[in-house]
Amino acid sequence: MKAFFEAIQSLFVDFLFKPLDWLRALELDSWFLANIVSWILMGICAYYMIYWIKQLRKFDEAGTENQDTTAHSFLK
């Protein structure tokens, strides 16, 4: 049973976390490159937030959005 858990440890430490170790070592040279994953995720979130706001504005201008408070049964 001990060998099973050591195999799992080896899988994560020796293989799956190697890119993260590389990013940690890269931080000493370039902070921006070390945080590239965070920058990409922030860019994706900003894009979809802008898309969502544009969709809300489009439905609001068309007047198709039901803003009546009785649209939900629990708000009566």
C-alpha positions in Angstrom: 0.0 0.0 0.0 2.9 2.3 0.7 4.2 1.9 -2.8 0.8 3.0 -4.2 1.0 6.3 -2.3 4.6 6.8 -3.2 3.7 6.3 -6.9 1.0 9.0 -6.6 3.6 11.3 -4.9 6.1 10.6 -7.7 3.5 11.3 -10.4 2.6 14.7 -9.0 6.0 15.9 -7.8 8.1 14.5 -10.6 5.8 15.1 -13.6 2.6 17.1 -13.1 4.1 19.9 -11.0 7.3 20.4 -13.1 5.7 23.3 -15.1 4.9 25.1 -11.9 8.4 24.6 -10.6 9.6 26.1 -13.9 7.3 29.1 -13.4 8.6 29.5 -9.8 12.2 29.6 -11.0 11.3 32.0 -13.8 10.0 34.5 -11.3 13.5 35.5 -10.4 14.1 36.6 -14.0 10.7 38.0 -15.1 7.7 38.6 -12.9 5.4 39.1 -15.9 6.4 35.9 -17.6 6.1 33.9 -14.4 2.5 35.2 -14.0 1.5 34.6 -17.6 -1.3 32.1 -16.6 -2.8 34.8 -14.4 -2.6 37.3 -17.2 -4.3 35.0 -19.6 -7.1 34.2 -17.2 -7.7 37.9 -16.4 -7.9 38.6 -20.1 -10.4 35.8 -20.7 -12.5 37.0 -17.8 -12.4 40.6 -19.0 -13.4 39.6 -22.5 -16.5 37.6 -21.3 -17.5 40.3 -18.9 -17.5 42.9 -21.7 -19.5 40.4 -23.9 -22.0 39.9 -21.1 -22.5 43.6 -20.5 -23.0 44.2 -24.3 -25.7 41.4 -24.3 -27.4 43.0 -21.3 -27.4 46.4 -23.0 -28.8 44.9 -26.2 -31.7 43.2 -24.4 -32.3 46.4 -22.4 -32.5 48.6 -25.5 -34.8 46.1 -27.3 -37.1 46.1 -24.4 -37.4 42.4 -24.3 -36.2 42.0 -20.8 -38.9 41.3 -18.2 -38.1 43.7 -15.3 -41.4 43.1 -13.5 -40.8 42.1 -9.9 -43.6 39.5 -10.1 -41.6 37.6 -12.8 -40.4 35.3 -10.0 -43.0 33.6 -7.8 -41.0 34.2 -4.6 -41.0 38.0 -5.0 -44.8 38.4 -4.7 
